Amino acid sequence: MEDELFDDRPIGVFDSGYGGLTVARALQKRLPEESILYFGDSARCPYGPRDQVEVDRFVQQICAWLVARDVKMIVIACNTATAAGLAHAQASFPVPVVGVVEPGARAAAHTTRNRRVGVIATKGTVDSNAYSDAIRHIDAGITVFSTATPRFVEIAEMGLKLSDGPIEDYMADTTKVYIRPEFEDIARQYLEPLRRCDIDTLVLGCTHYPLLKALIGGVVGRKVTLVNSADETARDVDHILRRKRAFARTGNAPTHAFFTTADDVEEFRRFGGRVLAGPMDVVEHVNLPEL
């Protein structure tokens, strides 16, 4: 009977590429005994500019791939994919499926004091109104200001490739070595209109954006609280596993396996290791059939 209170199967996590590794990193930190199976769909990245119907098909395909590998739950670690396909995935698969929008929206609604919340995300996420709807569902009196900031994905990836420092330094806001002046100019163009809206809370509505926390925070100022959906999602996963009594058993030696549709597996390994602040031991290429 005691074994029924534990579940050592891995948590499935997927994203359109590298960004969801910030969620995997948050899961590793919060739930160190849990195994993780990560899927990065880099061959079809970015999802942001794609039609939502197409992204929903991607979500169905990848969730089926993960369920076939016996994961105990799935985390859609991509805001665009969450907005496009979470409800469909929850209705289609026999394991819990969670996304990154609701946890971030809930944290924003509970954090704001003046009830003026900003959201930055890809065009697909902003156009879906996923964050606006989720935040207002919690508190209809909150005013939400959303801005598409697609170049932040490019800046995050370029910044990592340009820098020699460890990614944990960036996540801790201890250095801005990789922030070039042109990056700051782009950030100001995106964020100044939001700052002028007198927001006191800003949702980082793309899983790449926590990598730019120092840059974004420097533009919006210390009075604005940044909400990191990766950390909030890890908290939700913790609560779900607790309620279902589905934690890995105490002392479990976790496995972390990574799969990518990218052609260059070694680049995915190197870059991914920077985001995770640790080695990616098992990385394999996967070919998914065209839809």
Secondary structure, 3 states (H helix, E strand, C coil): CHHHHCCCCCEEEEECCCCCHHHHHHHHHHCCCCCEEEEECHHHCCCCCCCHHHHHHHHHHHHHHHHCCCCCEEEECCHHHHHHHHHHHHHHCCCCEEECHHHHHHHHHHHCCCCEEEEEECHHHHHHCHHHHHHHHHCCCCEEEEEECCHHHHHHHHHHHHCCCCHHHHHCCCCCCCCCHHHHHHHHHHHHHHHHCCCCEEEECCCCHHHHHHHHHHHHCCCCEEEEHHHHHHHHHHHHHHHCCCCCCCCCCCCEEEEECCCCHHHHHHHHHHHHCCCCCEEEECCCCCC
